[in-house]
Amino acid sequence: KNQVEQSPQSLIILEGKNCTLQCNYTVSPFSNLRWYKQDTGRGPVSLTIMTFSENTKSNGRYTATLDADTKQSSLHITASQLSDSASYICVVTGGSNDYKLSFGAGTTVTVRA
Amino acid sequence: NAGVTQTPKFQVLKTGQSMTLQCAQDMNHNSMYWYRQDPGMGLRLIYYSASEGTTDKGEVPNGYNVSRLNKREFSLRLESAAPSQTSVYFCASSEGFSSTDTQYFGPGTRLTVL
């Protein structure tokens, strides 16, 4: 069973609207959590990283939150743009090997004009 | 800087054929990684090289071999391709081998095994 579950699997939003993506994880012990953006046909690019002590991190219109007690994270996209159309991947580091990255399957976001 | 480059971008093989996927980085990173990405699944680590001269198995190493040719280059070899190896392969690199080091990914190689 995947230790990182993301929801929804996909969503469609209108340009200018906001949306929130969810990530639940079971990886333990926890080291950090990243959100990556993957454009179609490209490799993932890191957006944010949060450690245990951080509960929010922003990168432009992207804001990530972390609740380490409930093992949940969210990524909020504000005032979406067409260029936000991509897959967003939640990645948790930790477990028995500190270097090991556990990847979620991703949420595909489509922004329509 | 080109970052992480991968060749080829696309490849079609027949079952049993062999091939090598090439990866190079120009960021002077110490650690390099090979992942595969399959539909509906997260990326899975095949092999990694924490530093020049070392390689180790990841989560799904069966059917693959790697070579850390030098600090810049890390290749992935399929000795006898199987349809189950149809996937998108990503190479990544990071400055160090700690959990806080950001991994930078290449554009990927889309491999189809018939």
Interface residues (C-beta under 8 A of the other chain):
Chain A: N2 V4 S31 N32 R34 G41 R42 G43 P44 V45 S46 I49 T51 I89 T93 G94 D98 Y99 K100 L101 S102 F103 G104 A105 G106
Chain B: V4 G40 M41 G42 L43 R44 L45 Y48 A50 F90 A92 F97 S98 S99 T100 T102 Q103 Y104 F105 G106 P107 G108
